[in-house]
Amino acid sequence: MSKLQDFWVEGTIAAPLSPFKKNGDLNPDILDEYVDFLVKNKIDGVFAIGTMGEGMSLTVAERKQAAESWVRACKNKLKYVIIQVGTENLRSSKELAQHCQQIGATAIACLAPSYMKPTSVDALVDYMEQVAAAAPDIPFYLYDINFMTGIYLDSVEFLEKAGSRIPNLRGLKYSCKELPKLLDCKNCCGGKYQVMLGSDEQLLTALSIGVDVPVLNGFVGPTFDKLRTAFRKGDLDEAQRQQKIAREIVLITAKHGGGIPAIKSIMELLGLDLGPVRLPLLPITAQQKEGLKRDLQKLGLL
């Protein structure tokens, strides 16, 4: 267990989109090109089949196919393949966790079910204990994104209570908007657990409190690399300038439809067509796409 307890993600992690064919099937054939794109954008690993990957819109069979495809495509190219295994039921999450261990994923992360929600931290620990136990030989992370799940439980309390019951617990991906709690999670239990930030627009703030591994859109990788380099050199003006660019990308995306549909359009504008989104999401309009292209060109992203 000592190897698991020493596990710590380093660098920059991308939250990749799931590529689909025009008929809606998964398109694993494009992942080699996608991974090459991530490498060029200074990415060290993926947090796959999460929110940006439309994981909750995939079947269990599709998620297994996607996980296998990411592990294959990332081999010898990216250091980390973290797979999100949360579903709306415990048995499917356990099945996916076990599968991830079998195929050689680096680590797993898990969302709590958001329809039949856990109503207490104790219930959340009970749930995650069983998911993590299905893949006991690889690191486990809680995935907390409360504005999407509607679950507003205390992540600090989770880490404090889960530590003695989940031997492979290594921390959490924190995608919530409450920044004080990010600091609390980072400092709890003597800093024993890793906190990865799931936000493109809070990068500099996170660095200032010692949270230095983001999970972001792949094309933001160069911006964060410049931001982190400037921050470590003490060049706060340049770090702030890069953070402003990251924030501008978020605002432009929101202006032209927002969310996963707009991010897929950005990837297409960058030369990688990852196909449509899956219902109930809808693609952005042609007018929105043209506006997106125009504003990103002004910013210099294209």
Secondary structure, DSSP 8 states (H G I E B T S, - for coil): -HHHHT----S-EE-----B-TTS-B-GGGHHHHHHHHHHTT--EEEESSTTTTGGGS-HHHHHHHHHHHHHHHTTT-SEEEEE---SSHHHHHHHHHHHHHHT-SEEEE---SSS---SHHHHHHHHHHHHHTSTTS-EEEEE-HHHH-----HHHHHHHHTTT-TTEEEEEE--S-HHHHHHHHHGGGGTSEEEE--SS-HHHHHHTT---BEE-GGGHHHHHHHHHHHHHT-HHHHHHHHHHHHHHHHHHHHTT-HHHHHHHHHHHTT-------TTS----HHHHHHHHHHHHHHT--
